[in-house]
């Protein structure tokens, strides 16, 4: 294989083996792929900080879409769309914009599928404005607000602002001290002085820049407005072009005004961020916020899909911002496929937390989240020093409110010791939503496999009511392994899967394929020693 082609593949995060080619393939038929030799690396998500003064995007790997960022002195906080995952609206903390750790979930009551939030601090109090889509009979489409004296909570109960026709709120304060929510579609609505109710009806105030008609986009969809004041101007940064669809659709545009009331002048260099080629590392880049770094430089935080890995959802990206003499700004970093200098100043911390879990403490809202839970879902979980006991419910993964986690690696495996108690079926999953998932489970007599969101009974289970189960996802090639002797020997289950199509452009919903566990039936299941490990092939291109 030519040096140029090897370099191109490496820039895309691919190997010749991943494409079914030998490293020396020319025009002859490709050689059969040898079984990979696995090198188990760190637990948890990818690390952006390269340890040499540079970082490589993403700063938040895996599904962390629609980032809402807040600068609070020397501290930075971010929250994301959490959709049907509860506890929801997990807040993350950083001092350098690159390394982040979770604080905890702000939203515990299921009010619907949570979309792009606004995280703000005003007059010493923290606010989360939370748009929701109806996700069940007990939820509705609207925008809610919760607030707290401390970022760590406790957070108030949700208050419904009765805004059923908008998403993507952004809190901002006018030059006269008035409080506003800017909304999708170029609209806004006035807030009361305490920020807990709206005054009047939404009004249309801004028409974003429109791309040329011949561009490949999903739809115009002006959304994700982020409003800030800098110098003599207010700036509104907006996403247009659609969130998914064609890789070249999503983009970042901006406008400015000397008053929160307009009129708004379009940025002369729109679009400021735009994927222009399917060969780029990051697709569908948009939903940007501007933030001042710890050393006084400026940065943009936005999301994008990783080339070839729609299944990981929209990941959070960081790019440098330059203010220009004309009072505008530009967003740099190119296609973000190469390392960039870290923001100036700040203090680094360990990024993320291990995903492996001995279940000795409650990590729901930080590592684990229920999918579309009932009001009393948390009561299903107990811990007694010997693992997590999950009371069974439902008949299949789709109606069992499985416990799921966000991961950010392209190749990984996870395993768990599962013991059944009573008339129960339990197992491990890769779960997109209730219509699209895969995995393996068992009862005391038989296996069951899950594929395309369908559940199929399989041959007898030789291990009885307890076994170790392992799921390996090697860049969308999924295999299952089981052990009945505590991990001394493992047997590969004779059913493999390919899951590259388990994503939004196939199923809708904007989510990601998440590892998880579940239990159905009438009894319960005990989960012990959950282990997560990122994987990497030792062979080099």
Backbone torsions as a table, in degrees:
resi	resn	phi	psi	omega
1	UNK	NA	138.3	-177.7
2	UNK	-66.6	153.6	177.6
3	UNK	-60.7	-39.8	-179.4
4	UNK	-62.9	-40.8	-178.1
5	UNK	-70.8	-38.2	176.3
6	UNK	-59.5	-44.0	-178.9
7	UNK	-63.3	-41.2	179.9
8	UNK	-63.7	-42.4	178.9
9	UNK	-64.4	-42.6	-179.0
10	UNK	-63.4	-37.5	179.1
11	UNK	-62.8	-27.5	178.8
12	UNK	-91.5	3.0	-179.8
13	UNK	76.2	22.7	-177.6
14	UNK	-115.5	159.9	174.7
15	UNK	-123.0	158.6	174.4
16	UNK	-56.4	-37.8	179.6
17	UNK	-63.6	-37.0	179.8
18	UNK	-64.3	-24.2	179.2
19	UNK	-96.9	6.3	179.9
20	UNK	80.4	18.6	-179.1
21	UNK	-111.7	144.7	169.8
22	UNK	-75.6	161.9	-177.3
23	UNK	-63.9	-22.5	-177.7
24	UNK	-110.9	17.7	-177.3
25	UNK	-61.5	137.4	176.6
26	UNK	-121.2	-102.9	-180.0
27	UNK	-108.6	-5.4	-179.6
28	UNK	-76.7	168.4	179.1
29	UNK	-62.1	143.6	-178.8
30	UNK	-66.0	143.0	176.6
31	UNK	-74.5	154.2	177.0
32	UNK	-63.7	140.1	-179.1
33	UNK	-73.5	126.8	176.7
34	UNK	-75.4	150.1	176.9
35	UNK	-56.3	134.3	-178.0
36	UNK	-69.1	148.2	171.4
37	UNK	-96.5	119.6	-170.7
38	UNK	-92.4	136.1	171.4
39	UNK	-112.5	112.5	-179.1
40	UNK	-80.2	122.8	-175.9
41	UNK	-101.1	-147.6	-178.9
42	UNK	-70.1	157.1	171.2
43	UNK	-79.0	152.1	172.0
44	UNK	93.0	-164.1	-172.5
45	UNK	-76.7	164.7	173.4
46	UNK	-59.6	151.8	179.2
47	UNK	-103.9	125.6	179.3
48	UNK	-78.6	-37.3	-176.3
49	UNK	-71.4	117.9	-178.1
50	UNK	-86.4	-2.5	174.3
51	UNK	78.7	6.7	-178.6
52	UNK	-127.3	23.6	-178.4
53	UNK	89.4	3.1	178.1
54	UNK	-126.0	167.3	175.4
55	UNK	-140.1	158.6	178.7
56	UNK	-126.1	121.6	179.3
57	UNK	-60.6	149.4	11.2
58	UNK	-86.4	154.7	173.2
59	UNK	-82.0	-25.5	173.3
60	UNK	-128.9	100.4	-176.8
61	UNK	-77.6	154.8	-177.0
62	UNK	79.2	-169.7	-168.9
63	UNK	-74.9	93.8	174.7
64	UNK	-134.2	71.9	-172.8
65	UNK	-87.9	162.1	173.5
66	UNK	53.6	54.7	-174.6
67	UNK	-62.3	131.3	171.6
68	UNK	-111.1	119.4	-172.6
69	UNK	-119.3	143.8	-178.9
70	UNK	-132.0	128.8	171.1
71	UNK	-96.0	125.0	-177.7
72	UNK	-131.9	84.2	-173.2
73	UNK	68.5	-125.1	178.2
74	UNK	-86.6	0.0	-176.6
75	UNK	-105.7	147.3	174.9
76	UNK	-123.7	141.7	178.6
77	UNK	-130.9	144.0	176.4
78	UNK	-133.4	146.5	171.0
79	UNK	-136.1	160.1	-170.8
80	UNK	-137.5	169.2	168.5
81	UNK	-62.1	130.6	178.4
82	UNK	-115.5	-4.6	173.4
83	UNK	52.4	-123.0	-174.2
84	UNK	-92.9	12.4	-179.4
85	UNK	-89.4	127.4	177.4
86	UNK	-135.4	143.3	-4.2
87	UNK	-55.7	144.6	-173.2
88	UNK	-116.6	177.4	179.5
89	UNK	55.6	51.9	174.8
90	UNK	-64.7	133.2	-178.7
91	UNK	-102.2	134.6	-179.3
92	UNK	-113.3	151.8	-176.1
93	UNK	-125.4	144.3	176.0
94	UNK	-149.4	159.0	170.1
95	UNK	-117.4	-1.3	-177.2
96	UNK	-136.5	4.7	178.7
97	UNK	73.0	-4.9	-177.9
98	UNK	-111.8	-42.1	-177.7
99	UNK	-104.2	126.6	-171.8
100	UNK	-131.1	145.5	174.8
101	UNK	-133.0	145.1	-179.6
102	UNK	-77.4	142.4	174.1
103	UNK	-95.0	-47.0	-178.8
104	UNK	157.1	173.5	-177.3
105	UNK	-89.6	135.0	-179.7
106	UNK	-88.6	-23.0	-173.1
107	UNK	-115.4	118.5	-179.8
108	UNK	-110.4	-27.1	179.6
109	UNK	-85.3	130.9	179.5
110	UNK	-73.1	108.6	178.7
111	UNK	-112.5	10.3	179.5
112	UNK	124.5	-174.6	179.2
113	UNK	-77.9	117.0	-171.7
114	UNK	-85.4	122.3	178.1
115	UNK	-104.2	-159.4	-168.8
116	UNK	-60.7	120.8	-175.5
117	UNK	-97.3	170.5	172.0
118	UNK	-122.2	122.0	179.7
119	UNK	-108.5	119.6	-172.6
120	UNK	-138.3	160.8	168.8
121	UNK	-128.1	130.2	-178.0
122	UNK	-144.3	129.3	-178.7
123	UNK	47.0	43.9	173.7
124	UNK	82.1	2.1	-179.0
125	UNK	-120.7	146.5	-178.9
126	UNK	-95.4	142.8	-178.7
127	UNK	-133.1	140.1	169.4
128	UNK	-121.6	118.0	174.1
129	UNK	-98.0	121.7	-164.0
130	UNK	-122.7	106.9	174.1
131	UNK	-81.6	141.9	179.6
132	UNK	-131.0	151.5	169.5
133	UNK	-110.1	144.7	179.8
134	UNK	-60.7	127.8	-178.4
135	UNK	-125.4	9.2	-179.9
136	UNK	176.2	176.1	-176.1
137	UNK	-65.8	-20.5	-177.1
138	UNK	-100.2	7.9	-178.8
139	UNK	-126.0	166.7	-178.4
140	UNK	-142.4	168.3	174.5
141	UNK	-89.2	120.5	-179.8
142	UNK	-171.3	-171.0	171.7
143	UNK	-125.0	131.3	-178.7
144	UNK	-115.0	164.9	173.4
145	UNK	-133.2	138.1	169.1
146	UNK	-127.5	156.4	-176.4
147	UNK	-145.5	163.3	-177.9
148	UNK	-158.0	151.8	175.3
149	UNK	-76.1	-27.8	179.1
150	UNK	-126.6	148.3	-179.4
151	UNK	-63.3	-25.8	178.9
152	UNK	-81.0	-2.9	-180.0
153	UNK	89.3	-173.4	6.5
154	UNK	-72.7	147.4	179.0
155	UNK	-94.4	147.1	-177.8
156	UNK	-68.8	168.3	171.8
157	UNK	-67.4	149.5	-179.7
158	UNK	-64.9	138.2	174.5
159	UNK	-112.9	127.0	-177.8
160	UNK	-81.7	120.4	177.8
161	UNK	-86.6	-0.8	176.9
162	UNK	55.2	61.0	177.6
163	UNK	-127.4	78.2	-172.6
164	UNK	-79.5	-7.1	-172.0
165	UNK	-112.6	11.7	-177.7
166	UNK	-137.1	157.3	171.9
167	UNK	-131.0	-179.9	170.1
168	UNK	56.8	58.0	177.9
169	UNK	-71.7	152.0	170.9
170	UNK	-138.0	119.5	178.8
171	UNK	-76.4	137.7	175.4
172	UNK	-151.7	161.8	-176.5
173	UNK	-121.2	128.6	-179.2
174	UNK	-75.8	171.0	-178.3
175	UNK	-64.2	-19.4	178.0
176	UNK	-97.3	7.6	179.9
177	UNK	89.0	-1.5	178.9
178	UNK	-68.7	149.4	-178.6
179	UNK	-107.4	139.4	-175.0
180	UNK	-138.3	155.5	163.0
181	UNK	-113.8	117.3	167.5
182	UNK	-82.5	143.4	-169.2
183	UNK	-130.0	170.0	175.7
184	UNK	-59.1	154.3	177.7
185	UNK	81.8	4.7	-178.5
186	UNK	82.3	22.6	-179.4
187	UNK	-103.8	169.2	173.4
188	UNK	-151.5	163.3	176.3
189	UNK	-142.7	142.7	-179.9
190	UNK	-76.2	142.4	175.6
191	UNK	-107.5	154.8	172.1
192	UNK	-66.7	165.8	-177.1
193	UNK	-61.7	-30.1	178.6
194	UNK	-86.8	-2.9	176.3
195	UNK	74.5	10.7	-172.6
196	UNK	-108.0	4.5	175.3
197	UNK	-154.4	164.8	178.8
198	UNK	-104.5	156.0	178.3
199	UNK	-115.8	115.1	179.1
200	UNK	78.0	-164.6	-175.4
201	UNK	-107.9	157.9	176.0
202	UNK	-58.9	147.8	177.9
203	UNK	-131.2	149.6	180.0
204	UNK	-88.4	127.0	-173.8
205	UNK	-130.8	-8.4	-170.1
206	UNK	-154.1	132.5	174.1
207	UNK	-112.2	109.0	-177.4
208	UNK	-64.5	161.1	174.9
209	UNK	-57.4	141.9	-179.8
210	UNK	-112.9	131.9	178.7
211	UNK	-70.5	164.1	176.0
212	UNK	-62.2	147.8	-175.3
213	UNK	-62.1	-27.3	-174.9
214	UNK	-82.0	-4.3	179.8
215	UNK	-71.3	145.9	177.8
216	UNK	-84.5	107.4	-179.0
217	UNK	-132.8	173.2	175.3
218	UNK	-86.6	-46.5	178.6
219	UNK	-174.7	167.6	-179.7
220	UNK	-64.0	-55.8	169.3
221	UNK	43.1	63.1	175.2
222	UNK	-66.6	119.3	-173.5
223	UNK	-154.8	175.5	177.3
224	UNK	61.6	39.2	-179.5
225	UNK	-64.9	135.0	175.1
226	UNK	-125.0	117.6	-173.2
227	UNK	-111.7	132.6	179.0
228	UNK	-145.8	158.4	176.2
229	UNK	-109.8	131.8	178.9
230	UNK	-145.0	118.0	-177.6
231	UNK	65.0	-130.7	-175.6
232	UNK	-86.6	-1.8	-170.7
233	UNK	-124.2	153.6	159.8
234	UNK	-93.5	138.9	177.5
235	UNK	-119.9	134.6	172.3
236	UNK	-115.7	121.8	-179.5
237	UNK	-108.0	124.7	-169.6
238	UNK	-129.8	150.6	172.0
239	UNK	-98.6	136.0	172.9
240	UNK	-135.7	165.2	175.6
241	UNK	99.6	-3.5	-179.3
242	UNK	91.3	147.8	-171.5
243	UNK	-82.1	-31.0	-178.8
244	UNK	-128.4	-126.9	179.5
245	UNK	64.2	-139.5	179.6
246	UNK	-59.2	140.9	179.4
247	UNK	-57.2	-23.2	-177.3
248	UNK	-94.0	10.2	-173.4
249	UNK	-79.0	-57.7	-173.5
250	UNK	-65.1	142.6	179.0
251	UNK	-158.2	168.7	-178.3
252	UNK	-114.7	127.9	175.2
253	UNK	-128.7	164.9	-176.8
254	UNK	-146.1	160.6	173.6
255	UNK	-148.8	167.9	-179.7
256	UNK	-143.9	160.5	177.7
257	UNK	-155.2	152.0	175.9
258	UNK	-82.8	-3.5	177.8
259	UNK	-137.6	148.0	175.6
260	UNK	-63.2	-15.8	-179.0
261	UNK	-92.8	1.3	-179.4
262	UNK	84.0	-171.3	1.6
263	UNK	-73.8	158.2	-174.5
264	UNK	-102.3	130.4	-179.8
265	UNK	-101.9	128.9	-178.3
266	UNK	-71.6	142.9	175.6
267	UNK	-62.6	129.7	-176.3
268	UNK	-69.1	-12.9	-177.4
269	UNK	-114.4	23.1	174.3
270	UNK	-59.7	145.9	-6.5
271	UNK	-80.8	148.9	-176.1
272	UNK	-86.4	-26.7	173.8
273	UNK	-136.5	132.7	-178.3
274	UNK	-166.1	123.3	172.0
275	UNK	-73.2	122.8	-175.1
276	UNK	-108.5	-8.9	-177.3
277	UNK	-143.6	142.0	176.4
278	UNK	-68.1	-12.5	178.3
279	UNK	-80.0	-10.2	-177.7
280	UNK	-69.5	158.0	-178.9
281	UNK	-68.4	-38.6	-174.8
282	UNK	-119.5	129.7	-177.1
283	UNK	-107.7	158.6	171.5
284	UNK	50.0	54.9	-176.0
285	UNK	-87.0	128.5	-179.4
286	UNK	-177.0	-168.6	-179.9
287	UNK	61.6	61.0	-172.4
288	UNK	-96.7	148.4	168.6
289	UNK	-125.0	145.4	173.7
290	UNK	-96.5	141.2	-178.6
291	UNK	-146.7	139.6	176.5
292	UNK	-80.1	130.8	-179.7
293	UNK	-76.6	170.2	-176.4
294	UNK	-63.9	-22.5	179.9
295	UNK	-102.0	9.1	178.1
296	UNK	95.5	-7.7	174.2
297	UNK	-79.8	170.2	-174.6
298	UNK	-120.2	150.3	-174.0
299	UNK	-141.1	156.8	172.4
300	UNK	-115.1	133.8	174.7
301	UNK	-111.4	125.4	177.5
302	UNK	-150.5	-178.5	-178.1
303	UNK	-119.3	165.7	175.7
304	UNK	-165.3	159.6	173.7
305	UNK	-90.0	141.0	177.7
306	UNK	-82.0	133.2	-178.2
307	UNK	-51.4	119.2	178.3
308	UNK	86.2	-4.4	-175.8
309	UNK	-131.9	56.6	171.7
310	UNK	-56.0	-29.3	-175.9
311	UNK	-63.1	-21.1	178.7
312	UNK	-83.3	-0.7	-179.9
313	UNK	74.5	-168.1	-179.2
314	UNK	-89.6	124.6	-174.9
315	UNK	-104.0	154.1	-173.7
316	UNK	-88.1	130.8	-175.2
317	UNK	-120.8	152.9	-179.1
318	UNK	-128.1	130.3	-177.2
319	UNK	-138.4	146.8	-178.8
320	UNK	-72.7	148.2	178.3
321	UNK	-119.3	137.0	177.2
322	UNK	-120.5	124.8	174.7
323	UNK	-85.0	135.0	-175.1
324	UNK	-107.8	165.5	-173.6
325	UNK	-62.9	-23.1	-179.3
326	UNK	-83.1	7.0	178.6
327	UNK	83.6	5.9	175.4
328	UNK	-100.2	-174.5	177.9
329	UNK	-141.6	158.1	173.5
330	UNK	-124.7	148.1	177.2
331	UNK	-106.6	120.1	-175.3
332	UNK	-101.3	-156.9	179.0
333	UNK	94.9	-3.0	-180.0
334	UNK	61.3	-137.4	179.9
335	UNK	-89.7	7.6	175.6
336	UNK	64.1	23.6	179.6
337	UNK	-87.9	-8.9	-177.4
338	UNK	-120.9	158.5	178.2
339	UNK	-59.9	149.5	178.3
340	UNK	-127.2	152.3	174.2
341	UNK	-61.3	139.0	179.1
342	UNK	-67.5	157.9	172.7
343	UNK	-55.8	147.5	-179.4
344	UNK	-70.0	148.0	175.3
345	UNK	69.8	-159.4	179.1
346	UNK	80.1	172.1	-179.0
347	UNK	-129.6	124.5	179.5
348	UNK	-75.7	149.8	173.4
349	UNK	-136.9	170.1	175.1
350	UNK	-63.2	137.1	-177.5
351	UNK	-93.0	133.1	174.8
352	UNK	70.2	-172.0	176.5
353	UNK	-140.5	154.6	178.2
354	UNK	-59.7	143.2	178.0
355	UNK	-91.6	-19.9	173.7
356	UNK	-61.6	146.9	-170.9
357	UNK	-146.5	125.8	172.3
358	UNK	-91.5	1.7	175.9
359	UNK	63.2	24.1	178.6
360	UNK	-79.2	-21.2	178.1
361	UNK	-129.8	162.3	179.5
362	UNK	-83.3	112.8	178.8
363	UNK	-116.7	23.7	171.8
364	UNK	-67.7	140.6	-176.5
365	UNK	87.2	-12.8	176.8
366	UNK	-116.0	-50.7	175.4
367	UNK	-109.3	-49.3	-174.3
368	UNK	-102.4	145.0	173.7
369	UNK	-142.7	141.4	172.3
370	UNK	-75.1	146.2	171.3
371	UNK	-90.3	118.7	174.2
372	UNK	47.9	61.5	-173.4
373	UNK	-78.1	156.8	168.6
374	UNK	-76.4	169.2	-175.9
375	UNK	-60.8	-30.8	-176.9
376	UNK	-105.4	22.0	-174.0
377	UNK	-59.0	-39.2	-176.9
378	UNK	-60.5	-24.5	-179.6
379	UNK	-68.9	-14.0	177.7
380	UNK	-72.7	-17.2	-171.9
381	UNK	-103.4	133.8	172.4
382	UNK	-141.4	158.1	179.1
383	UNK	-133.5	132.1	-177.3
384	UNK	-129.6	21.0	-178.8
385	UNK	88.3	-6.9	179.4
386	UNK	-128.3	43.0	176.4
387	UNK	105.7	-172.4	179.5
388	UNK	-102.7	127.3	176.3
389	UNK	-102.3	120.4	-178.2
390	UNK	-113.2	114.9	177.2
391	UNK	-66.6	131.6	-176.7
392	UNK	-70.3	148.7	175.8
393	UNK	-154.4	154.1	176.4
394	UNK	75.2	-173.7	-176.0
395	UNK	-118.0	-14.1	-176.2
396	UNK	-160.7	169.2	178.5
397	UNK	-52.2	-34.4	-174.3
398	UNK	-64.1	-26.7	-178.5
399	UNK	-122.6	24.5	-176.4
400	UNK	-110.0	5.6	-176.7
401	UNK	46.2	62.8	-177.1
402	UNK	-62.5	156.5	173.8
403	UNK	-89.6	125.1	-172.6
404	UNK	-128.1	163.8	176.7
405	UNK	-139.4	156.3	175.1
406	UNK	-92.8	130.5	174.1
407	UNK	-126.6	160.5	-175.3
408	UNK	-126.2	9.1	-177.2
409	UNK	-94.3	148.3	178.6
410	UNK	-76.1	-27.7	178.8
411	UNK	-136.0	130.9	-177.0
412	UNK	-162.4	166.4	170.8
413	UNK	-138.5	154.4	175.7
414	UNK	-142.6	147.9	-177.5
415	UNK	-144.0	161.0	-179.8
416	UNK	-157.6	147.0	172.6
417	UNK	-86.7	117.8	-174.6
418	UNK	-119.4	128.4	177.2
419	UNK	-125.2	131.6	-179.4
420	UNK	-90.5	141.5	175.6
421	UNK	-127.0	113.4	-178.9
422	UNK	82.4	-161.9	-175.9
423	UNK	-82.7	84.2	-169.5
424	UNK	-136.0	150.8	167.3
425	UNK	-123.4	136.3	-178.8
426	UNK	-145.9	160.3	179.6
427	UNK	-178.1	-170.1	-179.3
428	UNK	-114.6	147.0	-171.6
429	UNK	-132.5	157.4	155.3
430	UNK	-115.0	111.8	-163.4
431	UNK	-123.1	120.8	172.5
432	UNK	-91.9	-59.1	173.2
433	UNK	-156.8	-170.2	-174.1
434	UNK	-71.1	-6.7	177.3
435	UNK	-108.8	-10.2	-173.9
436	UNK	-145.3	107.5	179.4
437	UNK	-160.8	167.6	173.4
438	UNK	-145.9	166.9	179.6
439	UNK	158.8	-169.5	178.9
440	UNK	-140.3	142.1	179.2
441	UNK	-144.5	176.0	-179.6
442	UNK	-155.0	153.6	161.9
443	UNK	-113.3	-168.1	-174.2
444	UNK	-67.5	-14.3	-175.1
445	UNK	-118.5	-35.5	-169.9
446	UNK	-135.6	155.7	167.9
447	UNK	-82.7	162.1	167.9
448	UNK	-141.7	135.4	174.2
449	UNK	-107.9	154.5	-179.0
450	UNK	-125.3	126.7	-177.6
451	UNK	-151.9	135.2	-177.9
452	UNK	59.5	20.1	-176.2
453	UNK	82.6	11.7	177.3
454	UNK	-111.5	150.5	-175.4
455	UNK	-116.1	126.3	-175.6
456	UNK	-131.0	129.9	176.5
457	UNK	-69.4	142.5	-175.2
458	UNK	-127.6	-177.0	-175.3
459	UNK	-60.5	168.9	-175.2
460	UNK	-56.6	148.0	176.7
461	UNK	-89.3	116.7	-176.4
462	UNK	-81.9	-6.3	-172.7
463	UNK	-100.9	-5.9	179.9
464	UNK	78.2	-140.3	-171.5
465	UNK	-92.5	7.6	177.8
466	UNK	-146.2	135.7	175.9
467	UNK	-162.1	163.6	168.2
468	UNK	-90.8	134.7	178.7
469	UNK	-123.4	135.1	179.5
470	UNK	-127.5	136.2	175.3
471	UNK	-118.9	128.7	177.0
472	UNK	-116.2	127.8	175.4
473	UNK	-115.5	98.8	-178.7
474	UNK	-98.5	83.1	179.3
475	UNK	51.2	51.0	175.1
476	UNK	87.8	-4.7	172.6
477	UNK	-95.4	115.4	-171.7
478	UNK	-107.5	133.0	175.0
479	UNK	-133.7	157.7	-178.3
480	UNK	-124.0	144.1	176.9
481	UNK	-135.0	146.4	178.1
482	UNK	-132.6	155.3	177.2
483	UNK	-142.4	133.6	177.6
484	UNK	-106.4	2.9	-178.3
485	UNK	-121.3	33.4	175.6
486	UNK	74.8	19.3	176.6
487	UNK	97.7	3.9	177.5
488	UNK	-68.2	-40.7	176.2
489	UNK	-132.6	146.0	179.7
490	UNK	-124.9	145.5	175.6
491	UNK	-123.3	129.0	177.4
492	UNK	-73.7	129.4	179.8
493	UNK	-75.7	139.1	-173.2
494	UNK	-83.0	60.3	175.2
495	UNK	-160.4	110.1	178.5
496	UNK	-110.7	163.8	-175.1
497	UNK	-143.7	157.4	174.6
498	UNK	-124.5	124.8	-166.4
499	UNK	-123.7	21.4	-177.0
500	UNK	-64.0	-19.8	-180.0
501	UNK	-91.2	6.1	-179.8
502	UNK	-85.6	74.8	-176.1
503	UNK	-154.9	-179.5	-171.6
504	UNK	-59.9	-43.0	-175.1
505	UNK	-67.8	-11.6	174.3
506	UNK	-100.7	-41.9	-169.3
507	UNK	-111.5	-18.3	-172.6
508	UNK	76.2	171.8	175.1
509	UNK	105.2	-18.6	175.8
510	UNK	65.5	19.3	-175.7
511	UNK	-98.4	-163.5	-179.7
512	UNK	-135.6	168.2	177.1
513	UNK	-85.5	111.4	-171.7
514	UNK	-110.0	136.4	168.3
515	UNK	-65.0	148.1	179.4
516	UNK	-169.6	-179.1	180.0
517	UNK	-138.8	156.5	-177.5
518	UNK	-155.1	164.2	174.7
519	UNK	-146.2	132.0	177.6
520	UNK	-126.3	162.3	177.3
521	UNK	116.0	-143.5	-173.2
522	UNK	-117.6	-9.1	-178.4
523	UNK	-106.9	-127.5	178.2
524	UNK	-154.5	172.1	176.8
525	UNK	-134.6	140.1	177.1
526	UNK	-104.2	125.0	179.1
527	UNK	-108.8	122.9	-179.5
528	UNK	-120.2	143.3	168.3
529	UNK	49.9	67.1	173.0
530	UNK	-73.9	128.0	-179.2
531	UNK	-122.9	130.8	175.7
532	UNK	-120.3	139.4	179.9
533	UNK	-148.0	129.3	171.6
534	UNK	-72.5	151.0	-177.0
535	UNK	-124.7	149.7	174.7
536	UNK	-150.1	137.0	179.0
537	UNK	-72.8	138.6	180.0
538	UNK	-75.1	-22.1	178.7
539	UNK	-68.1	140.9	177.8
540	UNK	-105.3	153.2	176.5
541	UNK	-68.0	NA	NA
